[in-house]
C-alpha cells in the first residue's frame, strides 16, 4: 500500500511536524491583533487571532443613530474576524505545504 515502511515512517514524521507547526501557529495567532473599521472609520474593532473581540471603539458622533451603530459594529467585527481567519489560512497553507486538511478552517 505505501511501498515500504520507510515511506510510511517519513509520512508520519511529516504529519508530526505539521501538527507541531500548527500548534505554534495557533499560539502565535492568539497573540496577534487584527483591526477593522466601518462607518467612515467611526467604528473600530480589534479581534485576536484566536477569534475573540478585544476592543470596540465608537466615535461619539455615531451614538445618535443606534441602528447605524449596530450595523457599523457588526461590519467592523466581521471584517476583523475575517482578517484573522485569512491570516490563519495563509499560515496553515504554509505549514502544510499546501496540503488541504479538511476541518481546519
C-alpha positions as CSV (number, residue, x, y, z in Angstrom):
1,X,0.0,0.0,0.0
2,X,2.7,2.5,0.9
3,X,5.5,0.8,-0.9
4,X,7.7,0.4,2.1
5,X,7.9,1.1,5.8
6,X,10.4,3.9,5.2
7,X,7.9,5.9,3.2
8,X,5.3,5.4,5.9
9,X,7.7,6.5,8.6
10,X,8.6,9.6,6.6
11,X,4.9,10.4,6.2
12,X,4.3,10.0,9.9
13,X,7.2,12.3,10.7
14,X,5.9,14.9,8.3
15,X,2.5,14.8,9.8
16,X,4.1,15.2,13.3
17,X,6.0,18.2,12.1
18,X,2.8,19.7,10.6
19,X,1.0,19.2,13.9
20,X,3.8,20.9,15.8
21,X,3.8,23.8,13.3
22,X,0.0,24.2,13.6
23,X,0.3,24.4,17.4
24,X,2.9,27.1,17.1
25,X,0.8,29.0,14.6
26,X,-2.2,28.8,16.9
27,X,-0.2,30.2,19.9
28,X,1.3,32.9,17.7
29,X,-2.0,34.0,16.3
30,X,-3.6,34.2,19.7
31,X,-1.1,37.0,20.5
32,X,-1.8,38.8,17.2
33,X,-4.4,41.5,16.8
34,X,-6.5,42.3,13.7
35,X,-8.4,45.5,13.3
36,X,-11.1,46.7,11.0
37,X,-13.1,49.9,10.6
38,X,-16.6,50.8,9.4
39,X,-18.8,53.9,9.2
40,X,-16.1,56.0,7.6
41,X,-13.7,55.0,10.4
42,X,-16.1,55.9,13.1
43,X,-16.2,52.4,14.5
44,X,-13.0,50.3,15.1
45,X,-13.0,46.7,16.2
46,X,-9.9,44.7,17.2
47,X,-10.0,40.9,17.2
48,X,-7.3,38.5,18.3
49,X,-6.0,35.6,16.2
50,X,-8.0,33.2,18.4
51,X,-11.2,34.9,17.2
52,X,-12.0,36.9,20.3
53,X,-13.2,40.6,20.1
54,X,-10.7,42.5,22.2
55,X,-11.8,46.1,21.7
56,X,-14.6,48.1,20.2
57,X,-14.1,51.9,19.8
58,X,-17.0,54.1,18.7
59,X,-16.8,57.8,17.8
60,X,-19.3,59.9,19.8
61,X,-21.0,61.1,16.6
62,X,-22.3,57.6,15.8
63,X,-24.2,57.0,19.0
64,X,-27.1,59.3,17.9
65,X,-28.3,56.5,15.5
66,X,-28.5,53.2,17.3
67,X,-29.4,51.2,14.1
68,X,-26.4,52.5,12.2
69,X,-24.2,51.9,15.3
70,X,-25.3,48.2,15.4
71,X,-24.6,47.9,11.7
72,X,-21.2,49.5,11.9
73,X,-20.1,47.3,14.9
74,X,-21.3,44.2,13.1
75,X,-19.5,45.1,9.9
76,X,-16.2,46.0,11.6
77,X,-16.3,42.9,13.9
78,X,-16.9,40.6,11.0
79,X,-14.1,42.2,9.0
80,X,-11.6,42.0,11.9
81,X,-12.5,38.3,12.4
82,X,-12.2,37.7,8.6
83,X,-8.7,39.3,8.7
84,X,-7.7,36.9,11.5
85,X,-9.2,33.9,9.6
86,X,-7.3,34.9,6.4
87,X,-4.0,35.0,8.3
88,X,-4.7,31.6,9.9
89,X,-5.4,30.1,6.5
90,X,-2.3,31.7,5.0
91,X,-0.1,30.3,7.8
92,X,-1.7,26.8,7.7
93,X,-1.2,26.6,3.9
94,X,2.5,27.5,4.6
95,X,2.8,24.9,7.4
96,X,1.2,22.1,5.5
97,X,2.9,22.8,2.2
98,X,-0.4,23.3,0.5
99,X,-1.9,20.0,1.7
100,X,-5.7,20.5,2.2
101,X,-6.6,19.2,5.7
102,X,-10.4,19.3,6.0
103,X,-11.9,20.7,9.1
104,X,-9.1,23.1,9.9
105,X,-10.9,26.3,8.9
